[in-house]
Amino acid sequence: MKKSLLICAMVGLSLTACHESLEDRAERECKEQTEKYCPVPVTEYVISDSMVFERATHTFHYYYSLRGIADTTALPAEEARKEMLEGLRNSTQLNVYKEAGYNFHYTYFSTKHPGQKIVDIKFTPKDYAQNAK
């Protein structure tokens, strides 16, 4: 009987040890996505460079490069923000993170002028919540 209880306890502990926190999952998914697929063209003008999970602030940070006609500082920031917010709100893949109140940060860099940020936008739950305007 003692042996059965000990085995059950050990199995229970091993299953608990394999449980992944939401932060661990986010960090792992970002790392895997970046290693497997980045850099990758998203469109003719946008390249996904990497994604990082910033654990301290619960923020997914996506890095992109713009090229061609999109690589300009004339990009209307408010229009870009509206489109990105709509995409975030409609993303079902991110539901578990949105429900947990995570942040989403998008940074777009110029390929013509390396290091120059063209767009840098961060969304919090206040922005993407369904009742937010």
C-alpha positions, 0 to 999 in steps of 0.5 A: 500500500505504501509503495502504491501511494509513493508511486502515485505521489511520484507520478503526480509530482512528475506531471506537475513538473511538466506543467508550463506556465503561460509566461514560459509558453509565451517565451518558448513560442516566441523563441521557436517562431523566431528560430524556425521562420525569421526573417520571413516576408509577410508581404512584398514590403514587410519582413518579420525579423523576430518576436520576443516575449518580455516577461517582466511586462508581459509584452509580446514584442514583434520586430519588422523591417519595411522595404520598397515603397513602405520604407518611408517616414511618410507612413500615416501612423494613426492609420497604421495603428488602427489597422494593427489594432483591428488585426490584434482584436481579430486574432484568435491565436492570441486569445489566451494571451489577450484574456490574460491581459498581455501587451503587444508591441510592434516595431517597424524599422527601415531597411534603407536607413538601418536602425531608424524606427518608422513605426513603434506602437504598443497595445495594452488591454485597454486598447484591444478589449472589445469594449474599448473604442 
